[in-house]
C-alpha cells in the first residue's frame, strides 16, 4: 500500500494575480517561494515597464533558472572541495598515526639509551675507583 503525502493548499499572490498552490511542502515554504518569484518579477517589471505579463514571466523564469544553475555549479564546486579536504584529512590522519608511532619508538629508544648511559656511567665510576 502506497502512502500519499499530505498536501497543503496555499493561496499566494504573484504579479498582482492570486494563485492556489497545492504542495507537499509547508505553507510557509510555498509562501516564501512565491514571495521570491513575486519579488524577482517586480524587479524586472520595474526595470522595463513595457514588458508584457507573459514576457516578464518568461524572463523571470529564465533569471531564476540562471540563479539555480549557478547555485548548482557552486554546490558541485564545494562538493569537490569537500571531497578533496576529506581525502587530505584522511592522509593527514594516516601521517599523524605514523608520526605518533615513530614518536613512541623514539621515546622508547631514548629511555633505553638513558638506561644504558646510566649503566655505563656506573661501570665507569667502578672502573675509576677500582681500576687505577
ABEGO torsion letter per residue (X at the ends): XBBBBBBBBBBBBBGGBBBBBBBABBAAAAAAAAAAAAAAAAAAAAABAABBAAAAAAAAAAAAAAAAAAAAAAAAAAAAAAAAAAAAAAAAAAAAAAAAAAAAAAAAAAAAAAAAAAAAAAAAAAAAAAAX
